[in-house]
Amino acid sequence: MRQGFDNERYIRMQSARIRERIAQFGGKLYLEFGGKLFDDHHAARVLPGFQPDSKLRMLKTLADRAEVVIVVSAQDIESNKIRGDLGIGYDSETLRLIDAFREAGLYVGSVVITRFAGQAAEAYQRRLENQGVKVFRHYEIEGYPSNLNRIVSDEGYGRNEYIETERELVVVTAPGPGSGKMATCLSQLYHEYRRGVKAGYAKFETFPVWNLPLKHPVNLAYEAATADLNDVNMIDPYHMEAYGEVAVNYNRDVEIFPVLRAIFERIQGKSPYESPTDMGVNMAGFCITDNDACCDASRREIVRRYFAARCAKLRGTGEDAAIGKIEILMEQAGVSPENRRSAREANRLEELTGKPAAAMELADGSVVTGKTKDLLGCSSAMLLNVLKTLAGIPDDVKLISERIIEPIQRLKVSSLGNRNPRLHTDEVLIALSICAVDDEFAARAIAQLPRLAGLEAHASVLLSPVDEDTFRRLGVNLTCQPKRETQKLYYR
């Protein structure tokens, strides 16, 4: 894929911008960190050249000045909310974040449980504290965010526990959206000013990119990614009024800004910001080096999001409204599901064979397919065919013999209780790695796995969670046709 983003420049400019904001307040900066910090694959897909760990690498340049506070909502713990791209709950994701920050050399100061209430939150606090993690409680405020008299008072922010921090840059992040990061930052400002400590607030979110046009494909792709949240990009009217400049923000920040400004005035006497865009520190828009490459990548992402929304609806986790919104975004971007070549080829093969099929588009534009067989599902067959193609192995070579596959099938059915005897992609890779010990072709095939990252694939039916997870780990951009292979609601 053609590169369109200067990642090293981004890291330099972004860290410098945050240092400037720390200096602006002359004391402590609470930086609300939106989006995914460790593995921002959405940004990597729409800004080719952006590395998924770019924001982490940037923070590491500030490691001696920063500490991390992780915010998780008690409601998300109670409901066992799942992070969709990883398939784990927000409670486990919080632990994963702590480990990842520490491994990167960043100091994790504490975890804040927001909207604290209920037995699940109390149990989770004990779980964290038993593992040596400091935990603070923040509570739901009646009338939030409109009842300013209550919010900025001892019964509002004052009721929240003061988060003890040690460093001048406090990065406030969370497992996902809606966790209460902004409220946590503002609560801390209230407590800091009561203690006579100078402190400020800033916001770091990559999307929408404020200095790109409103209908730029990169910003349209952000709307597609948040279609289930009903976020809408819009021109920041406060920025236009204050500076006469066009800047793009999104509806939630624009709508809440008058309240935020009033809260700042009550806490500090004066708001440091004239617009919601002022609060941000994002420099991504200055690091785009090939606009056409980013536009093309973003259009592909919008189509991927359309298939994801359709599949979520089929699984019972999505809504028609999100699908309808992405359909409008596709029209604005000038794309359709037919633009996805891997989808066209997978669906064509299913029509020919009458069975589920899969296809993957390689870096050179060629497409490799896989059809359903007695021993292998379509995604497993496609995966083996792709590895053979990349390794230059003749098509008639069998990478895994039937005498290897059949015992695995028997084990799955007779001992493990699986009704589907065909090998999933993870099982195929394990079998292939065993064969690679003695077989040169298998060894050559398994060596191609790193080349799969960033490739586009599509299956003509919903794949099992196991197969979806395998492709996710390999870095493949997988979509599925919103159609079940069987009428069963649960399968593996």
C-alpha positions in Angstrom: 0.0 0.0 0.0 1.2 3.5 -0.9 2.3 5.4 2.2 0.6 8.7 3.0 1.6 9.6 6.5 5.0 10.5 8.1 5.0 8.6 11.4 8.4 9.9 12.7 7.4 13.5 12.1 4.1 12.8 13.9 5.9 11.5 17.0 8.1 14.6 17.1 5.4 17.1 16.5 2.9 15.5 18.9 5.3 15.3 21.8 6.4 18.9 21.3 2.8 20.0 21.2 2.1 18.3 24.5 5.2 19.9 26.1 3.9 23.3 25.0 0.5 22.6 26.6 2.2 21.6 29.9 4.2 24.8 29.9 1.0 26.8 29.2 -0.5 25.9 32.5 2.8 26.1 34.5 1.9 23.3 36.8 0.1 20.0 36.1 -1.7 19.0 32.9 -4.5 16.4 32.8 -4.5 15.0 29.3 -7.6 13.2 28.3 -6.4 10.5 25.9 -9.1 9.3 23.5 -9.0 6.5 21.1 -6.8 3.4 21.2 -3.4 4.0 22.6 -1.5 0.8 22.0 -3.1 -0.6 18.9 -4.8 2.1 16.9 -5.5 -0.1 13.9 -8.2 2.3 12.6 -5.6 5.1 12.3 -3.2 2.8 10.7 -5.7 1.8 8.1 -6.9 5.3 7.1 -3.5 7.0 7.5 -1.2 4.5 5.7 2.2 4.9 7.4 0.8 5.5 10.8 2.0 2.8 13.1 -0.6 1.3 15.6 1.7 2.0 18.5 2.6 5.6 17.5 0.8 7.2 20.4 2.6 4.9 22.8 6.0 5.7 21.3 5.2 9.4 21.6 4.3 9.0 25.2 7.5 7.2 25.9 9.4 10.4 24.9 7.6 12.0 27.9 8.0 9.0 30.2 10.0 10.9 32.9 7.3 13.5 33.2 4.1 11.4 32.8 2.0 9.0 34.8 -1.1 7.1 33.6 -4.5 7.0 35.2 -7.0 4.5 33.8 -10.7 5.2 34.0 -13.3 2.4 33.8 -17.0 2.8 34.4 -18.8 0.7 37.0 -21.7 0.3 34.5 -19.3 -1.3 31.9 -18.0 -3.7 34.6 -21.6 -4.6 35.6 -22.7 -5.2 32.0 -19.4 -7.0 31.1 -18.9 -4.6 28.2 -16.7 -6.1 25.5 -14.0 -4.4 23.5 -15.0 -5.4 20.0 -11.6 -5.5 18.3 -10.1 -7.7 21.0 -13.1 -9.7 22.3 -12.3 -9.1 26.0 -14.3 -7.3 28.7 -13.4 -3.8 29.9 -12.4 -5.2 33.3 -9.8 -7.5 31.7 -8.8 -4.8 29.2 -8.0 -2.5 32.1 -5.6 -5.1 33.5 -4.1 -5.5 30.0 -3.6 -1.8 29.7 -1.8 -1.7 33.0 0.6 -4.5 31.9 1.2 -2.9 28.5 2.0 0.6 30.0 4.4 -0.9 32.5 6.1 -3.0 29.9 6.6 0.2 27.9 8.3 1.9 30.8 5.4 4.2 31.7 4.2 4.7 35.3 0.6 3.7 36.0 -0.5 5.6 39.1 -4.0 4.3 39.6 -7.4 3.2 38.3 -10.5 5.2 38.8 -13.9 3.5 38.8 -16.4 6.1 37.7 -20.2 6.1 38.4 -19.3 3.9 41.3 -22.1 1.7 42.6 -23.0 -1.9 43.0 -21.4 -5.2 44.1 -19.6 -5.7 40.8 -17.7 -2.4 41.2 -16.8 -3.3 44.8 -15.6 -6.7 43.8 -13.5 -5.3 41.0 -11.9 -2.7 43.3 -10.9 -5.6 45.7 -9.5 -7.5 42.7 -7.3 -4.6 41.6 -6.2 -3.7 45.1 -5.3 -7.3 45.8 -2.9 -7.0 42.9 -1.3 -3.9 44.2 -3.2 -1.3 42.1 -4.4 1.9 43.8 -8.1 2.5 43.1 -10.2 5.6 43.5 -14.0 6.0 43.4 -15.9 8.7 41.5 -19.6 8.9 41.7 -22.5 9.7 39.5 -23.6 13.3 39.9 -27.3 14.1 39.9 -28.2 16.5 37.1 -24.9 16.1 35.2 -23.9 17.9 33.1 -26.4 20.7 33.4 -26.7 21.3 37.1 -23.6 23.4 37.5 -24.3 24.4 41.1 -24.3 20.8 42.1 -21.4 19.6 39.8 -18.9 22.3 41.1 -19.6 21.7 44.8 -18.9 19.4 47.7 -21.9 17.2 46.6 -20.6 17.0 43.0 -16.9 16.9 42.2 -16.1 17.3 45.8 -17.6 14.0 46.7 -15.3 12.2 44.4 -12.1 10.8 45.9 -9.0 12.9 45.0 -6.6 11.0 42.8 -3.2 11.2 44.2 -0.7 11.9 41.4 3.0 12.5 41.4 4.0 13.9 37.9 3.2 17.0 35.9 1.6 15.1 32.9 -1.3 12.9 34.0 -2.5 10.9 31.0 -6.2 9.9 31.6 -7.2 7.0 29.4 -9.8 4.2 29.4 -10.6 0.8 27.9 -13.1 2.4 25.6 -15.5 5.4 25.0 -18.0 6.5 27.6 -15.8 5.6 30.6 -15.8 9.1 32.1 -12.3 10.4 31.2 -13.4 14.1 30.8 -15.4 14.1 34.0 -12.4 12.6 35.8 -10.1 15.3 34.5 -12.5 18.1 35.5 -13.0 16.6 38.9 -9.3 16.7 39.5 -9.1 20.3 38.4 -11.7 21.1 41.0 -9.7 19.3 43.7 -6.3 20.7 42.6 -7.6 24.3 42.7 -9.0 23.8 46.1 -5.5 22.7 47.2 -3.9 25.7 45.5 -2.3 23.7 42.8 -2.1 25.1 39.2 -3.5 22.6 36.8 -4.9 22.5 33.3 -6.8 20.2 31.0 -6.3 19.2 27.3 -7.7 16.6 25.0 -5.9 14.3 22.7 -8.0 12.5 20.1 -6.8 11.7 16.6 -10.2 11.9 14.9 -11.9 13.8 13.5 -8.8 15.5 12.1 -9.6 19.2 12.9 -7.6 20.7 10.1 -8.9 18.5 7.3 -12.2 19.4 5.4 -15.4 18.3 7.0 -16.2 15.7 4.3 -12.6 14.5 3.8 -12.7 10.7 3.5 -10.5 10.4 6.7 -13.1 12.2 8.7 -16.0 10.3 7.0 -14.2 7.1 8.0 -14.2 8.3 11.6 -18.0 8.8 11.4 -18.3 5.3 10.0 -16.2 3.9 12.8 -18.5 5.5 15.4 -21.8 5.0 13.6 -23.1 3.1 16.6 -22.4 6.1 18.9 -24.2 8.4 16.5 -21.2 10.8 16.4 -21.5 13.5 13.7 -18.6 15.6 12.4 -19.4 19.3 12.2 -17.7 22.7 11.8 -16.8 24.1 15.2 -18.9 27.2 15.5 -17.0 28.5 18.6 -13.7 28.3 16.8 -15.1 30.1 13.8 -16.6 32.9 16.0 -13.3 33.3 18.0 -10.8 33.1 15.2 -12.6 33.2 11.9 -11.1 29.8 11.0 -12.7 26.6 9.9 -12.0 23.7 12.2 -13.7 20.3 12.4 -14.9 18.7 15.6 -17.7 16.4 16.5 -21.2 17.0 17.9 -20.6 15.8 21.5 -17.7 18.1 22.1 -19.5 21.1 20.4 -22.7 20.4 22.4 -20.9 20.1 25.7 -18.5 23.1 25.3 -20.8 25.8 26.8 -21.1 23.6 29.9 -17.3 22.9 30.0 -16.6 26.6 29.7 -18.9 27.4 32.6 -17.3 24.7 34.7 -13.8 26.1 33.9 -15.0 29.5 34.9 -16.4 28.3 38.2 -13.3 26.3 39.0 -10.6 28.6 37.7 -12.3 32.0 37.4 -11.8 32.0 33.6 -11.9 29.4 30.8 -8.5 28.8 29.1 -10.2 27.9 25.9 -12.4 29.7 23.3 -13.6 26.6 21.5 -13.6 22.8 21.8 -11.0 22.6 19.1 -8.7 24.8 21.3 -8.8 22.0 23.9 -7.2 19.5 21.5 -3.5 18.9 20.8 -3.8 16.6 17.8 -1.1 17.1 15.1 -2.0 14.2 12.8 -3.3 16.5 10.0 0.2 18.1 9.7 1.8 14.8 9.0 -0.1 13.6 5.9 2.3 13.4 3.0 0.1 11.9 0.3 -3.5 13.0 0.5 -4.7 10.7 -2.3 -3.3 7.6 -0.5 -5.1 8.6 2.7 -8.3 9.2 0.8 -8.2 5.8 -0.9 -7.4 4.0 2.3 -10.3 5.8 4.1 -12.8 4.9 1.4 -11.8 1.2 1.8 -12.3 1.6 5.6 -15.8 2.9 5.1 -16.8 -0.1 3.1 -15.2 -2.4 5.7 -17.3 -0.7 8.4 -20.4 -1.2 6.4 -19.9 -5.0 6.3 -19.0 -5.0 10.1 -22.3 -3.1 10.9 -24.3 -5.5 8.8 -22.7 -8.5 10.5 -23.3 -6.9 14.0 -27.0 -6.5 13.1 -27.1 -10.2 12.1 -25.5 -11.2 15.4 -27.9 -9.1 17.4 -25.4 -6.6 18.6 -26.0 -3.8 16.0 -28.8 -1.6 14.8 -30.3 -0.5 11.5 -29.5 3.1 12.3 -25.8 2.5 12.2 -26.1 0.7 8.8 -28.2 3.5 7.4 -25.7 6.1 8.5 -22.7 4.2 6.9 -24.7 3.8 3.7 -25.0 7.6 3.6 -21.3 8.0 4.3 -20.5 5.5 1.4 -22.5 7.7 -0.9 -20.7 10.8 0.2 -17.3 9.1 -0.3 -18.3 7.7 -3.7 -18.0 4.0 -2.8 -20.1 0.9 -2.5 -19.8 -2.6 -1.2 -19.0 -3.6 -4.8 -15.8 -1.8 -4.6 -14.4 -4.5 -2.3 -12.7 -6.8 -4.7 -12.2 -9.7 -2.2 -15.9 -9.6 -1.5 -16.8 -9.8 -5.2 -14.5 -12.8 -5.7 -15.6 -14.7 -2.5 -19.3 -14.2 -3.4 -18.6 -15.3 -7.1 -16.9 -18.5 -5.9 -19.8 -19.3 -3.6 -22.2 -18.9 -6.5 -20.1 -21.3 -8.6 -19.7 -24.0 -5.9 -22.8 -23.6 -3.8 -20.7 -23.6 -0.7 -19.1 -20.9 1.5 -16.0 -19.3 0.0 -13.3 -16.8 1.0 -10.9 -14.5 -0.9 -7.9 -12.4 -0.1 -6.4 -9.6 -2.2 -2.6 -9.6 -2.2 -0.3 -6.6 -2.3 0.2 -6.9 -6.0 -3.6 -6.7 -6.6 -4.1 -10.4 -7.4 -6.8 -12.3 -5.6 -6.5 -15.8 -4.0 -9.6 -17.8 -3.1 -10.5 -20.8 -1.0 -13.6 -23.0 -1.1 -15.2 -25.2 1.5 -13.9 -28.8 1.6 -14.5 -31.9 3.6 -11.3 -31.3 5.7 -11.1 -27.5 5.7 -13.4 -24.6 6.0 -13.2 -21.9 3.3 -11.1 -19.5 5.4 -8.6 -22.2 6.2 -8.4 -23.3 2.5 -7.9 -19.7 1.5 -5.2 -19.1 4.1 -3.2 -22.2 2.8 -3.6 -21.1 -0.8 -2.4 -17.6 0.0 0.7 -18.9 1.8 1.5 -21.1 -1.1 1.1 -18.3 -3.6 3.3 -16.0 -1.5 6.0 -18.7 -1.2 5.8 -19.6 -4.9 4.7 -23.2 -4.1 2.9 -25.1 -6.9 -0.8 -25.3 -6.5 -0.9 -29.1 -6.5 1.4 -29.4 -3.5 -0.5 -30.4 -0.3 1.0 -28.5 2.6 -0.8 -30.7 5.2 -1.5 -34.3 4.5 -4.8 -36.0 5.2 -3.2 -38.3 7.7 -2.4 -35.2 9.8 -5.8 -33.5 9.4 -8.0 -36.5 10.1 -6.7 -37.3 13.6 -7.3 -33.7 14.6 -10.8 -33.9 13.3 -11.5 -37.0 15.3 -10.1 -35.4 18.4 -12.3 -32.3 17.9 -15.5 -34.4 17.5 -15.0 -37.3 19.8 -13.2 -35.6 22.7 -13.7 -31.9 22.5 -17.4 -31.8 21.6 -17.1 -29.9 18.4 -19.8 -30.5 15.8 -17.8 -29.0 13.0 -15.0 -31.3 12.1 -13.4 -29.0 9.6 -10.1 -27.3 10.8 -10.3 -23.7 11.8 -7.5 -21.3 10.8 -5.7 -21.6 14.1 -5.7 -25.4 13.9 -4.4 -25.3 10.4 -1.5 -23.0 11.4 -0.6 -25.3 14.3 -0.7 -28.4 12.0 1.3 -26.5 9.4 4.0 -25.5 11.9 4.4 -29.1 12.9 4.8 -30.2 9.3 7.4 -27.4 8.8 9.8 -29.3 11.0 10.4 -31.9 8.3 8.8 -30.4 5.2 10.5 -27.7 3.2 7.3 -26.5 1.5 5.5 -26.2 4.8 8.5 -24.3 6.3 8.4 -21.9 3.3 4.7 -21.4 3.7 4.8 -20.6 7.4 7.5 -18.1 6.8 5.1 -16.0 4.8 2.8 -15.2 7.7 4.3 -11.7 8.4 3.4 -10.7 4.8 -0.4 -11.1 5.6 -0.5 -7.9 7.7 -2.6 -5.3 6.0 -4.1 -7.5 3.3 -7.8 -7.5 2.5 -10.0 -10.6 2.9 -13.6 -11.5 2.8 -15.7 -14.5 3.5 -19.1 -15.2 1.9 -20.6 -16.2 5.3 -20.0 -15.2 8.9 -16.9 -16.9 10.2 -16.6 -18.3 13.6 -15.1 -16.1 16.4 -12.0 -18.4 16.3 -11.3 -17.7 12.7 -12.0 -14.0 13.0 -9.6 -13.8 16.0 -6.9 -15.6 14.0 -7.1 -13.2 11.1 -7.2 -10.2 13.5 -3.9 -11.5 15.1 -2.3 -11.9 11.7 -3.2 -8.3 10.9 -5.6 -9.2 8.0 -8.5 -6.7 7.3 -11.3 -9.3 7.3 -14.9 -8.7 6.4 -17.8 -11.1 6.1 -21.0 -11.3 4.2 -23.9 -10.8 6.6 -25.1 -14.3 6.1 -25.0 -17.4 8.3 -23.7 -20.8 7.0 -26.3 -22.5 9.1 -29.4 -21.5 11.0 -27.6 -22.1 14.4 -27.3 -19.0 16.6 -24.2 -20.3 18.3 -21.3 -22.1 16.6 -17.6 -22.4 16.9 
